[in-house]
Amino acid sequence: MTSIDAKEAASALSDIEDISRRVRQSRIYDRASQIMIMWGVLIVCGNLGEWTLPRHGGSIWISVNGLGVLGTVVLSMFGRRRTGVRGFDQRRLAAFLLFLAFGFFCSCTLGHFGPRQMETFWPIYFMLFYILAGLWVGNAFVVIGLAITALTLIGYFFVEGSAFLLWMAVANGGGLVLGGLWMRRS
């Protein structure tokens, strides 16, 4: 029988904790990547739909957001069984609804934004959530959030007319799809 000293035991426990942290992050990234890819595809469809049928933009985005929330809940429930990572519990749902309510209050009541400003505000607002989440669960969220925010602002200031919707389809929707694929490799 061999025994280990306190220094070796502490090192072994540190290694176990590091592996545990990396496995947890990998599981979070796996589920988040699925949700990001789904939202990216929906956002591309929403922007292309609004570009094609500008008079129906409001109903297009209500449909896109409804499908996105439903898809997020379904993927979260499915992901919990598969990965063991907690899904969309009541506190997370409440936090998400408060986040949305605050965004609507700012953009509709305080801001009185036009379509272009709304198309800019919401991606940046959601990327703030990604950046904040990244401070706790991993740097990939921070990088994705900052990149999509920068691309959104570039489009806002430099892309004219209806081409802005095409820019946002690529920058926001495409950025989420690419970010989700990148997270699968992380």
Stockholm file with secondary structure:
# STOCKHOLM 1.0

chainA/1-186         MTSIDAKEAASALSDIEDISRRVRQSRIYDRASQIMIMWGVLIVCGNLGEWTLPRHGGSIWISVNGLGVLGTVVLSMFGRRRTGVRGFDQRRLAAFLLFLAFGFFCSCTLGHFGPRQMETFWPIYFMLFYILAGLWVGNAFVVIGLAITALTLIGYFFVEGSAFLLWMAVANGGGLVLGGLWMRRS
#=GR chainA/1-186 SS CCCCCHHHHHHHHHHHHHHHHHHHHHHHHHHHHHHHHHHHHHHHHHHHHHHHCGGGHHHHHHHHHHHHHHHHHHHHHHHHHHHCCCCCCHHHHHHHHHHHHHHHIIIIIISCCCHHHHHHHHHHHHHHHHHHHHHHHCHHHHHHHHHHHHHHHHHHHHCCTTHHHHHHIIIIIIHHHHHHHHHHHC
#=GC SS_cons         CCCCCHHHHHHHHHHHHHHHHHHHHHHHHHHHHHHHHHHHHHHHHHHHHHHHCGGGHHHHHHHHHHHHHHHHHHHHHHHHHHHCCCCCCHHHHHHHHHHHHHHHIIIIIISCCCHHHHHHHHHHHHHHHHHHHHHHHCHHHHHHHHHHHHHHHHHHHHCCTTHHHHHHIIIIIIHHHHHHHHHHHC
//
